[in-house]
Amino acid sequence: MFQDKYAISAQLLPSGTRRRSGRMLGPVKFIVAHDTGNPGSSARMNVNYYISTANGQSASAHLFVDDKEILECVPALLSRPEKAWHVLYNMPKDNELYGADANDSAIGVEYCYGGGIDDDKSYAKYVWLLAKLCYEFKLDPATSVVGHFFLDPKRKTDPVTGLAHSRRTYERLLQDVVTEYNECTGQGGAPAYTETPVSATANTLVKLNLRSAPSTRAGLVQTLAARTPLQLVARIDNGEPVNNNRVWYKDRNGNYCWSGGIQLGAAAAPLSPGAGSGVRAAPLTLGKGLGDGSASGGAPLLGYRPDQKCIDFIKSHEGFKLSAYQDSAGIWTIGYGSILYEDRSKVKPGDQITSDRAETLLAMEVEEKSETVKRMIQNPKLNQNQFDALVSFAYNVGTEALRGSTLLRRVNANPEDPSIREAFRMWNKAHVDGQLVEIAGLTKRRDEEADLYFS
């Protein structure tokens, strides 16, 4: 049995039209994760548009999900599945992965986000629906969900774009689908978290949740106010990743908090027999690690960290804002371009921030982005400026956007390719009032990132 957390309603497109041919779908072999690419457009708005343009073009999807409802517009779960037209036929990747074309053997699910939509609620429904589809069609949730961008990388960025709107990643989506599947089928079991004894003090940086396990899905025990002191007794390095950070701590009462929401006092170093707790924590430092990224050709990428030049570059383009504001895509932002706080809560209208806290948020996110960028680079050597430029790019557009980009493919093929400059410039647009338009500030930033890369 699968736990039915949400209702699915039918609002079918007219049969025998270009958007819904009425032809039966073959055996379902996989699920394609999409997003609408139109922030603020709800599930019902999208389905109504499809109905009003039913003979406009051969483009559709089976289901749309937003924060309020799940609508099936081409039969998938509520009746015998039919074909929807959601991936081009001449894309080879779906055949390589699953031995079939998506339109013939896959269900397409569209994620609605942004604008007045509550991204958290919409995402929860999206994850649940993807997991339910895997259950109903007897698919492995760990291998049977694929993003549209992965099948059509030269033209598409979904669902990466939609997920990035709330600082989520494609990698996180795939993990959450598996977790949801296990929870809804009763197969989950408790993850084997590894605790290392420590003795440390800390203070909460923001309002922070204490949970019964090192996971945002675990039961909420208590919510602490900012600047609440904590006594820590264990460190968990394999907790649920939040913003790509898996480190959690256990307090003396047996509750757990995410490390990104606290400031350590006495160092949280592992205790050895007879060790005391008087060691001080080393502050976070940003700078080059092993090697030297000079004109000699660079050092192994593993050794690089974003240096102060990178931080200053990002700060100059993001600018510091004391009060929350909406960026060009309508996302509430604060400080140096942050849209989430340490505990993953969203920036809200009316929020204010100190310069010190803004620096902390910036340092955390730059460090996290840089670690992800390093894992993406296949060429083992880049110079420091090239690395810094890619980190700035990832900070601005998101690591998953970089992962599926022409820019990354060209860097990995030949980091000195002059066309890399053009690949930076491809990312100078944003959605404004539902339209993808060029933003002068983004054009300037992409050009200066390219200048930094080739300097």
DAGIHU-V814586 format. One record per residue. N is the residue number from 0. RES is the residue in one letter. SS is DSSP state (alpha for helix, beta for strand, coil for the rest). Layout:
{{N,RES,SS} {N,RES,SS}}
//
This chain:
{{0,M,coil} {1,F,coil} {2,Q,coil} {3,D,coil} {4,K,coil} {5,Y,coil} {6,A,coil} {7,I,beta} {8,S,beta} {9,A,beta} {10,Q,coil} {11,L,coil} {12,L,coil} {13,P,coil} {14,S,coil} {15,G,coil} {16,T,coil} {17,R,coil} {18,R,coil} {19,R,coil} {20,S,coil} {21,G,coil} {22,R,coil} {23,M,beta} {24,L,coil} {25,G,coil} {26,P,coil} {27,V,coil} {28,K,coil} {29,F,beta} {30,I,beta} {31,V,beta} {32,A,beta} {33,H,beta} {34,D,beta} {35,T,coil} {36,G,coil} {37,N,coil} {38,P,coil} {39,G,coil} {40,S,coil} {41,S,coil} {42,A,alpha} {43,R,alpha} {44,M,alpha} {45,N,alpha} {46,V,alpha} {47,N,alpha} {48,Y,alpha} {49,Y,alpha} {50,I,alpha} {51,S,alpha} {52,T,coil} {53,A,coil} {54,N,coil} {55,G,coil} {56,Q,coil} {57,S,coil} {58,A,coil} {59,S,coil} {60,A,coil} {61,H,coil} {62,L,beta} {63,F,beta} {64,V,beta} {65,D,coil} {66,D,coil} {67,K,coil} {68,E,coil} {69,I,beta} {70,L,beta} {71,E,beta} {72,C,coil} {73,V,coil} {74,P,coil} {75,A,coil} {76,L,coil} {77,L,coil} {78,S,coil} {79,R,coil} {80,P,coil} {81,E,beta} {82,K,coil} {83,A,coil} {84,W,coil} {85,H,coil} {86,V,coil} {87,L,coil} {88,Y,coil} {89,N,coil} {90,M,coil} {91,P,coil} {92,K,alpha} {93,D,alpha} {94,N,alpha} {95,E,alpha} {96,L,alpha} {97,Y,alpha} {98,G,coil} {99,A,coil} {100,D,coil} {101,A,alpha} {102,N,alpha} {103,D,alpha} {104,S,alpha} {105,A,beta} {106,I,beta} {107,G,beta} {108,V,beta} {109,E,beta} {110,Y,beta} {111,C,coil} {112,Y,coil} {113,G,coil} {114,G,coil} {115,G,coil} {116,I,coil} {117,D,coil} {118,D,alpha} {119,D,alpha} {120,K,alpha} {121,S,alpha} {122,Y,alpha} {123,A,alpha} {124,K,alpha} {125,Y,alpha} {126,V,alpha} {127,W,alpha} {128,L,alpha} {129,L,alpha} {130,A,alpha} {131,K,alpha} {132,L,alpha} {133,C,alpha} {134,Y,alpha} {135,E,alpha} {136,F,coil} {137,K,coil} {138,L,coil} {139,D,coil} {140,P,coil} {141,A,coil} {142,T,coil} {143,S,coil} {144,V,beta} {145,V,beta} {146,G,beta} {147,H,alpha} {148,F,alpha} {149,F,alpha} {150,L,alpha} {151,D,coil} {152,P,coil} {153,K,coil} {154,R,coil} {155,K,coil} {156,T,coil} {157,D,coil} {158,P,coil} {159,V,alpha} {160,T,alpha} {161,G,alpha} {162,L,alpha} {163,A,alpha} {164,H,coil} {165,S,coil} {166,R,coil} {167,R,coil} {168,T,coil} {169,Y,alpha} {170,E,alpha} {171,R,alpha} {172,L,alpha} {173,L,alpha} {174,Q,alpha} {175,D,alpha} {176,V,alpha} {177,V,alpha} {178,T,alpha} {179,E,alpha} {180,Y,alpha} {181,N,alpha} {182,E,alpha} {183,C,alpha} {184,T,alpha} {185,G,coil} {186,Q,coil} {187,G,coil} {188,G,coil} {189,A,coil} {190,P,coil} {191,A,coil} {192,Y,coil} {193,T,coil} {194,E,beta} {195,T,beta} {196,P,beta} {197,V,beta} {198,S,beta} {199,A,beta} {200,T,beta} {201,A,beta} {202,N,beta} {203,T,beta} {204,L,coil} {205,V,coil} {206,K,coil} {207,L,beta} {208,N,beta} {209,L,beta} {210,R,beta} {211,S,coil} {212,A,coil} {213,P,coil} {214,S,coil} {215,T,coil} {216,R,coil} {217,A,coil} {218,G,coil} {219,L,beta} {220,V,beta} {221,Q,beta} {222,T,beta} {223,L,beta} {224,A,coil} {225,A,coil} {226,R,coil} {227,T,coil} {228,P,beta} {229,L,beta} {230,Q,beta} {231,L,beta} {232,V,beta} {233,A,beta} {234,R,beta} {235,I,beta} {236,D,coil} {237,N,coil} {238,G,coil} {239,E,coil} {240,P,coil} {241,V,beta} {242,N,coil} {243,N,coil} {244,N,beta} {245,R,coil} {246,V,coil} {247,W,beta} {248,Y,beta} {249,K,beta} {250,D,beta} {251,R,coil} {252,N,coil} {253,G,coil} {254,N,coil} {255,Y,beta} {256,C,beta} {257,W,beta} {258,S,alpha} {259,G,alpha} {260,G,alpha} {261,I,beta} {262,Q,beta} {263,L,beta} {264,G,coil} {265,A,beta} {266,A,coil} {267,A,coil} {268,A,coil} {269,P,beta} {270,L,coil} {271,S,coil} {272,P,coil} {273,G,coil} {274,A,coil} {275,G,coil} {276,S,coil} {277,G,coil} {278,V,coil} {279,R,beta} {280,A,coil} {281,A,coil} {282,P,coil} {283,L,coil} {284,T,coil} {285,L,coil} {286,G,coil} {287,K,coil} {288,G,coil} {289,L,coil} {290,G,coil} {291,D,coil} {292,G,coil} {293,S,coil} {294,A,coil} {295,S,coil} {296,G,coil} {297,G,coil} {298,A,beta} {299,P,beta} {300,L,alpha} {301,L,alpha} {302,G,alpha} {303,Y,coil} {304,R,coil} {305,P,coil} {306,D,coil} {307,Q,alpha} {308,K,alpha} {309,C,alpha} {310,I,alpha} {311,D,alpha} {312,F,alpha} {313,I,alpha} {314,K,alpha} {315,S,alpha} {316,H,alpha} {317,E,alpha} {318,G,coil} {319,F,coil} {320,K,beta} {321,L,beta} {322,S,beta} {323,A,beta} {324,Y,beta} {325,Q,beta} {326,D,coil} {327,S,coil} {328,A,coil} {329,G,coil} {330,I,coil} {331,W,beta} {332,T,beta} {333,I,beta} {334,G,beta} {335,Y,coil} {336,G,coil} {337,S,beta} {338,I,coil} {339,L,beta} {340,Y,coil} {341,E,coil} {342,D,coil} {343,R,coil} {344,S,coil} {345,K,beta} {346,V,coil} {347,K,coil} {348,P,coil} {349,G,coil} {350,D,coil} {351,Q,beta} {352,I,coil} {353,T,coil} {354,S,alpha} {355,D,alpha} {356,R,alpha} {357,A,alpha} {358,E,alpha} {359,T,alpha} {360,L,alpha} {361,L,alpha} {362,A,alpha} {363,M,alpha} {364,E,alpha} {365,V,alpha} {366,E,alpha} {367,E,alpha} {368,K,alpha} {369,S,alpha} {370,E,alpha} {371,T,alpha} {372,V,alpha} {373,K,alpha} {374,R,alpha} {375,M,alpha} {376,I,coil} {377,Q,coil} {378,N,coil} {379,P,coil} {380,K,beta} {381,L,beta} {382,N,coil} {383,Q,alpha} {384,N,alpha} {385,Q,alpha} {386,F,alpha} {387,D,alpha} {388,A,alpha} {389,L,alpha} {390,V,alpha} {391,S,alpha} {392,F,alpha} {393,A,alpha} {394,Y,alpha} {395,N,alpha} {396,V,alpha} {397,G,coil} {398,T,alpha} {399,E,alpha} {400,A,alpha} {401,L,alpha} {402,R,alpha} {403,G,coil} {404,S,coil} {405,T,alpha} {406,L,alpha} {407,L,alpha} {408,R,alpha} {409,R,alpha} {410,V,alpha} {411,N,alpha} {412,A,alpha} {413,N,coil} {414,P,coil} {415,E,coil} {416,D,coil} {417,P,coil} {418,S,coil} {419,I,alpha} {420,R,alpha} {421,E,alpha} {422,A,alpha} {423,F,alpha} {424,R,alpha} {425,M,coil} {426,W,coil} {427,N,coil} {428,K,beta} {429,A,beta} {430,H,beta} {431,V,beta} {432,D,coil} {433,G,coil} {434,Q,beta} {435,L,beta} {436,V,beta} {437,E,beta} {438,I,coil} {439,A,alpha} {440,G,alpha} {441,L,alpha} {442,T,alpha} {443,K,alpha} {444,R,alpha} {445,R,alpha} {446,D,alpha} {447,E,alpha} {448,E,alpha} {449,A,alpha} {450,D,alpha} {451,L,alpha} {452,Y,alpha} {453,F,coil} {454,S,coil}}
//
